[in-house]
Amino acid sequence: MVVRILIIGSTSSLCIALVPVLSSFAEVLTAGRKSGDIALDLTRISDSTYIPENLDVVINTSAHFGGDAFDDYKEALSVNVIGILNLINACKKANTKRIIHVSSIYSLLSPDSLYYSIYSISKKHADEIAWQFCSAYSMPLTVIRPSQIYGNDDSFRKHQPFFYTMVDKAENGENITIYGTNDAKRNYIHIDDLTAVISRIIQNQIYGIYQCAHTTNIALSEIANAAYKAFNRGGEVYFDEEKPNIEDNVFPEDVSLYEMIDYYPQISIEDGLKQIARYKQGMR
């Protein structure tokens, strides 16, 4: 029997990357406000909103990334919190068999973190509300919390600006400056690893709430040097000690999901940057 999957967030980088991966074993539809097989706005789901009956899986990849303005707060809550609640309720009415909600590792941030924001707050509340609502109605739910996602093309640039600035400078053989004296650590997961994880979650019928980060945290200078190596055009890393330090943003390791699906992230930052370099060279 063919597995039927609907991915919400048709224009998201994750949805675009997931479609060919999941299509290898399933019939895949997409939905979104601007494009997709089905027109769907998470903030305006009503009884007339069409979701196919008896889908095997609905995957939510939509998100609002917040901001500092009042309207940014409202939109983040509307999309990330009310939106997922609307979606789950619509799935309940359409007899969806299971839901996968792609959250963020930022949902684990505490108020004392410099990176705490309406995005992390709304993601945390969305996870909790989704879990509570699905539990109340015995709806199978998987919540995964990826770390910072990157890939070959520029669709990932918007949410990882400093990462791709380093890529640009390495491509041009320019020096890279890191503010302060702290060689801040980050955690990046390649889009190909993330799609592989989601594919295995579906095929192994994994339920629960899980982190989805790379098993290796990496310093900014290591990323810069790996980018220089990938492009082989020269350049050096400098620390501007007169500027404030950039703080670390990493989380305690949790590989419980990877143990369950027998798959760990395969793509190191060195290999990922080599992929980006090859992609850029092929675009010329």
C-alpha positions as CSV (number, residue, x, y, z in Angstrom):
1,M,0.0,0.0,0.0
2,V,1.3,3.5,-1.0
3,V,2.2,5.8,1.9
4,R,0.5,9.2,1.5
5,I,2.3,12.2,2.9
6,L,1.3,15.9,2.9
7,I,4.1,18.5,3.7
8,I,3.0,21.9,5.0
9,G,5.2,24.8,4.0
10,S,5.7,24.3,0.3
11,T,8.2,27.1,-0.1
12,S,10.4,26.2,2.9
13,S,13.9,24.9,2.1
14,L,13.1,21.8,4.1
15,C,9.9,21.0,2.2
16,I,11.7,21.4,-1.1
17,A,14.5,19.0,0.0
18,L,12.1,16.5,1.5
19,V,9.9,16.0,-1.6
20,P,12.4,13.9,-3.6
21,V,13.6,12.0,-0.6
22,L,10.1,10.9,0.5
23,S,8.9,10.4,-3.0
24,S,11.2,7.3,-3.2
25,F,8.7,5.4,-1.1
26,A,5.6,7.6,-0.8
27,E,3.0,9.7,-2.7
28,V,3.9,13.3,-1.6
29,L,1.7,16.4,-1.7
30,T,2.7,19.9,-0.6
31,A,0.6,22.7,0.8
32,G,1.2,26.4,1.4
33,R,0.0,29.9,1.1
34,K,1.9,30.8,-2.1
35,S,2.3,27.5,-3.9
36,G,1.9,23.7,-3.6
37,D,-0.7,21.1,-4.5
38,I,-3.1,22.4,-1.9
39,A,-3.7,26.1,-0.8
40,L,-3.3,26.3,3.0
41,D,-2.7,29.1,5.4
42,L,-2.0,27.9,8.9
43,T,-3.4,31.0,10.5
44,R,-6.7,30.8,8.6
45,I,-7.7,27.1,8.7
46,S,-11.4,26.7,8.9
47,D,-14.0,23.9,8.3
48,S,-13.8,24.7,4.6
49,T,-10.0,24.1,4.5
50,Y,-9.2,21.1,2.4
51,I,-6.9,18.4,3.8
52,P,-7.2,15.0,2.1
53,E,-8.8,12.3,4.2
54,N,-6.9,9.5,5.8
55,L,-3.4,10.7,5.1
56,D,-0.6,8.5,6.5
57,V,1.6,11.5,7.5
58,V,1.3,15.2,7.7
59,I,4.6,17.0,8.2
60,N,4.7,20.7,9.3
61,T,7.8,22.6,8.1
62,S,6.2,26.1,8.3
63,A,7.6,28.6,10.7
64,H,7.8,32.3,11.4
65,F,11.2,33.4,12.6
66,G,10.1,36.4,14.6
67,G,11.8,39.8,15.0
68,D,11.8,42.7,17.4
69,A,8.7,44.6,16.2
70,F,5.2,44.1,17.7
71,D,3.8,42.7,14.5
72,D,6.7,40.2,14.4
73,Y,5.6,38.9,17.8
74,K,2.0,38.6,16.7
75,E,2.9,36.8,13.5
76,A,5.3,34.4,15.2
77,L,2.6,33.4,17.7
78,S,-0.1,33.2,15.0
79,V,2.0,30.9,12.7
80,N,4.1,28.9,15.2
81,V,1.5,28.4,18.0
82,I,-2.0,29.0,16.7
83,G,-1.1,27.7,13.3
84,I,0.1,24.3,14.5
85,L,-3.0,24.0,16.7
86,N,-5.2,24.8,13.7
87,L,-3.4,22.2,11.6
88,I,-3.6,19.4,14.2
89,N,-7.3,20.1,14.6
90,A,-7.8,19.9,10.9
91,C,-5.8,16.7,10.7
92,K,-8.0,15.2,13.4
93,K,-11.1,16.0,11.4
94,A,-9.5,14.5,8.3
95,N,-8.5,11.3,10.1
96,T,-4.7,11.9,9.6
97,K,-2.9,8.9,10.9
98,R,0.2,10.7,12.3
99,I,1.8,14.1,12.5
100,I,5.4,15.2,12.3
101,H,6.1,18.7,13.6
102,V,9.5,20.2,12.7
103,S,10.4,22.5,15.6
104,S,13.8,23.9,16.5
105,I,16.5,23.3,19.1
106,Y,16.0,26.9,20.0
107,S,12.9,25.8,21.8
108,L,15.3,24.6,24.6
109,L,16.7,28.1,25.2
110,S,16.2,29.6,28.6
111,P,15.5,33.3,29.3
112,D,19.1,34.0,30.3
113,S,20.4,33.1,26.8
114,L,21.4,35.9,24.5
115,Y,19.6,34.0,21.7
116,Y,16.2,33.8,23.6
117,S,13.5,35.4,21.4
118,I,9.9,35.3,20.4
119,Y,11.0,32.6,17.9
120,S,12.3,30.3,20.6
121,I,9.4,31.1,22.9
122,S,6.8,30.4,20.3
123,K,8.5,27.2,19.2
124,K,8.6,26.0,22.8
125,H,4.9,26.7,23.3
126,A,4.0,25.2,20.0
127,D,5.8,21.9,21.0
128,E,3.9,21.8,24.3
129,I,0.5,22.6,22.9
130,A,0.9,20.2,20.0
131,W,1.9,17.4,22.4
132,Q,-0.9,18.2,24.8
133,F,-3.6,18.4,22.1
134,C,-2.4,15.2,20.3
135,S,-2.3,13.4,23.6
136,A,-5.8,14.4,24.5
137,Y,-7.1,12.9,21.2
138,S,-4.7,10.0,21.0
139,M,-3.1,11.3,17.8
140,P,0.4,10.0,17.1
141,L,2.9,12.9,17.1
142,T,6.6,13.3,16.5
143,V,8.3,16.6,17.3
144,I,11.9,17.0,16.1
145,R,14.1,19.9,17.1
146,P,16.9,20.4,14.5
147,S,19.9,22.6,15.1
148,Q,20.9,25.3,12.6
149,I,20.2,24.0,9.1
150,Y,22.5,24.6,6.1
151,G,22.7,23.4,2.5
152,N,24.2,24.0,-0.9
153,D,22.0,26.8,-2.2
154,D,21.2,30.3,-1.1
155,S,17.8,29.4,0.3
156,F,19.4,28.8,3.7
157,R,21.3,32.1,3.7
158,K,18.4,34.2,5.3
159,H,18.5,32.3,8.5
160,Q,22.3,31.6,8.7
161,P,23.7,35.0,7.5
162,F,27.1,34.8,9.2
163,F,27.7,31.2,8.1
164,Y,27.1,32.2,4.4
165,T,29.1,35.5,4.8
166,M,32.1,33.3,5.7
167,V,31.3,31.1,2.7
168,D,31.3,34.2,0.5
169,K,34.6,35.5,1.8
170,A,36.3,32.1,1.5
171,E,35.0,31.9,-2.1
172,N,36.5,35.3,-2.8
173,G,39.8,34.6,-0.9
174,E,39.0,37.4,1.6
175,N,39.9,37.5,5.3
176,I,37.3,36.6,7.8
177,T,36.9,38.6,11.0
178,I,35.4,37.1,14.2
179,Y,34.4,39.7,16.8
180,G,35.9,39.4,20.3
181,T,38.3,36.8,21.6
182,N,35.8,33.9,22.1
183,D,35.9,31.3,19.3
184,A,32.2,30.8,19.6
185,K,30.8,27.3,19.1
186,R,27.8,26.4,17.0
187,N,25.9,23.3,15.8
188,Y,24.9,22.9,12.2
189,I,23.1,20.0,10.5
190,H,23.2,19.6,6.8
191,I,19.8,19.4,5.0
192,D,20.6,16.0,3.6
193,D,21.1,14.6,7.0
194,L,17.9,16.2,8.3
195,T,15.9,14.7,5.4
196,A,17.4,11.3,5.9
197,V,16.4,11.5,9.6
198,I,12.8,12.4,8.8
199,S,12.6,9.7,6.2
200,R,13.7,7.1,8.8
201,I,11.3,8.5,11.4
202,I,8.5,7.8,9.0
203,Q,9.6,4.4,8.0
204,N,10.4,3.3,11.5
205,Q,7.2,4.8,13.0
206,I,9.1,6.8,15.7
207,Y,6.9,8.9,18.0
208,G,7.9,11.4,20.7
209,I,9.9,14.6,21.1
210,Y,13.6,14.6,20.0
211,Q,16.6,16.8,19.4
212,C,18.1,16.6,16.0
213,A,21.5,18.2,16.1
214,H,24.9,17.2,14.7
215,T,27.0,15.1,17.1
216,T,29.8,17.6,16.7
217,N,29.8,21.3,17.9
218,I,32.2,23.4,15.9
219,A,33.9,26.7,16.5
220,L,33.5,29.7,14.1
221,S,37.2,29.6,13.2
222,E,36.9,25.9,12.3
223,I,34.0,26.7,9.9
224,A,36.1,29.5,8.3
225,N,39.1,27.4,7.9
226,A,37.0,24.5,6.4
227,A,35.5,27.0,4.0
228,Y,39.0,28.2,2.9
229,K,40.1,24.6,2.4
230,A,36.9,23.9,0.3
231,F,37.4,26.9,-2.0
232,N,41.3,26.9,-2.0
233,R,41.5,30.6,-2.7
234,G,43.4,31.9,0.3
235,G,42.4,34.2,3.2
236,E,42.9,34.1,6.9
237,V,40.9,34.3,10.1
238,Y,41.3,37.3,12.4
239,F,39.8,38.0,15.8
240,D,38.9,41.7,16.4
241,E,39.6,41.9,20.2
242,E,38.1,45.4,20.4
243,K,34.6,44.1,19.7
244,P,32.4,42.3,22.2
245,N,32.6,38.5,22.3
246,I,30.3,36.3,20.3
247,E,28.7,33.9,22.7
248,D,28.5,30.1,22.2
249,N,25.2,28.7,21.2
250,V,25.2,24.9,21.7
251,F,23.1,22.4,23.6
252,P,23.7,19.2,25.6
253,E,24.1,16.2,23.3
254,D,21.1,13.9,22.9
255,V,21.4,11.0,20.4
256,S,18.4,9.0,21.5
257,L,16.6,9.6,18.2
258,Y,19.7,8.5,16.2
259,E,19.9,5.3,18.3
260,M,16.3,4.5,17.5
261,I,16.6,5.0,13.8
262,D,20.1,3.6,13.5
263,Y,21.3,6.7,11.7
264,Y,23.6,9.5,12.9
265,P,24.4,12.7,10.9
266,Q,26.9,11.7,8.2
267,I,28.0,15.1,6.8
268,S,30.8,16.9,8.7
269,I,31.2,20.7,8.3
270,E,34.2,20.0,6.1
271,D,32.3,17.8,3.8
272,G,29.3,20.1,3.8
273,L,31.4,23.1,2.8
274,K,33.1,21.0,0.0
275,Q,29.5,20.3,-1.3
276,I,28.7,24.0,-1.2
277,A,32.0,24.8,-3.1
278,R,31.2,22.1,-5.8
279,Y,27.6,23.4,-6.1
280,K,28.8,27.0,-6.6
281,Q,31.4,26.0,-9.1
282,G,28.8,24.0,-11.0
283,M,26.6,27.1,-11.1
284,R,29.1,29.1,-13.1
